[in-house]
């Protein structure tokens, strides 16, 4: 929780940050469900979110495995998501989870340009 409070303070001060809404690296390369932490940050700051997806990172550095140098990684940047007070219907963990899932849906929709 202290890390989330620090991020909220920094975002309110005008700084940017990178957050992985899943909260952990995947063991199989597939996207994991969103955790509510990102939603909490969105609810407290209304900061725009730029969805990004990294392709090839699991192959380059699998969880529990060794780094595989020279493996191609592609980062695709999506269109920013802007949040308003109208998006903050509800409260607590349910609201935070819903906001995080909205971002994960946009991340999941990003296609790998190499395929």
GITACOR-V467240 format. One record per run of one state. SS is the DSSP state (a for helix, b for strand, c for the rest). FROM is the first residue (numbers start at 1). TO is the last residue. If there is no record, write none. Layout:
# GITACOR-V467240
ss=(SS:SS)
from=(FROM:FROM)
to=(TO:TO)
This chain:
# GITACOR-V467240
ss=(c:a:c:a:c:b:c:a:c:b:c:a:c:a:c)
from=(1:2:13:37:46:49:56:57:61:74:82:85:88:92:110)
to=(1:12:36:45:48:55:56:60:73:81:84:87:91:109:115)
